Amino acid sequence: MNCKLVRSAHLRKLQQCGKLPVVELISTREAAELLRCSRRTVERHVASGRLVPKAKLPGRTGAFVFRRVDVERLARKQAA
């Protein structure tokens, strides 16, 4: 579920010109792969506040989506 957060044609043009960063969102599964842990452990990181999701998809069991940079930052912190 790799996706780029782009809200309008104007923002898309700015991103293509390099004037606006692209925010890459990833799923819980992808976050678990980057962190080398289970999806349940990613959910524990969210519950403890160590990892903050960018959004929660609609519904009672809606999935979390995370900014890739936040997950990579946590992975570096854990490796240190």
Order of alpha helices (4+ residues) and beta strands (2+ residues): beta-alpha-beta-alpha-alpha-beta-beta-alpha
